């Protein structure tokens, strides 16, 4: 085997000792301690991120995928090197996983830069991990293959199919309303997440995996193959072979794949799958790392043209394994036709047109609809503006109650998440089903890390009367698995003086999704007086030092992707 040129393989990213020859000599001396031969060390290197963690059950198959990816790399004549990075699980990240996403992106970026590799495979899946990894890949611009860990298989309870976590929320709501007793909710608890892998509804993890596949950064079908299936292990092996080829040729790089066209394609797919609202924040951050702006007005315009075609919870009825057996993302791309830029490239060198043409035909399947018979005639989410959200807010109207989409009601304001938790179930709470629940100080800086608290629970006294949905407004996020008439990501957030800070209980609020408006029906002069009386924003105690201070001082608002303000690539 010919020696790798100076800037490739083990010769890349040398540790600085002032003598390059000595740096390489020392590096080889140490790596030989692990038993590598000169032949192995002379090959192109494919780095593979290891995000396995006892705290991250969603990544419980990571070890198997890594083994398969290594096999693929070696069969194709390159050298795999596995290295650890931060791993984040939704339910094991305090205060929120979003608070840690940028740290994972930084860690992944810097470890790719610091260690010698000619291509990298990133293996992730639980909500914030794939966005963090793609943000890193776009910043380093080294040839990258994404392998999602894949969705869980479904659970079953009393003849009903269950899935994390749309059904977690629905059944917990039923428990709060007294419809399910303590014993049964415990049984359900053991059946909602029956295997390793990511949540198997169209939550954030599935949304990101589908968008990343549609952007050409991962192999066809990578988003949908269930995590425990043998097919996913074979996909990892094939991904290893593709990464080895990219390591040898030096491309394509993320900058050749993440173009204006592929970012637009991702938005089309996000609308068509009934994707998570979190996907908008992550796609914005990923695009910004590639020097591309994501404009909320054009996202809304795409939403008006692109129907929801995939029948998955929470917008529809099925789960990711059913989407997979119906043909997955390639079949969706074919159904979307010229709504997608099919000339966009993928990491294999094939265009999306070739990927769509090769999609499996599945007779009789009903999960991926044609545009003539969609689940919803327009896309999953709409962008709202108005005096309550001058820089925008989102609503996932595909998962909302239709009659609440045009609504005017009295505001009931919660000043923070602890305030909401303390009062929402108070039997004396003055609340009716027509009220609009408002939660503030839950945005990127306010909470911190913009918790998924936008799905405010229905006050217990109303839930017990059978109320299932109300209009809820906040500067928080919500899980992509949630259902309800929920206005999120109100920007700017209240903690930086956004208009949400001015709302008082008793004010009237009008939601007009058809007109794409969210307005506080209070005179401008009165709002100006309230704004005048607000205390100036100050650095809170939790942000006194370390990462918390970096986060607080530099995190951007939702419309800019909640990345740090110095991480964007310009131009
Ligand atoms: Fe990991 Fe849902 S908790 S994807």
Boltz pocket constraint, residues with backbone or C-beta under 6 A from the ligand:
constraints:
  - pocket:
      binder: B
      contacts: [[A, 58], [A, 89], [A, 90], [A, 91], [A, 125], [A, 126], [A, 127], [A, 164], [A, 197], [A, 198], [A, 199], [A, 203], [A, 205]]
      max_distance: 6.0
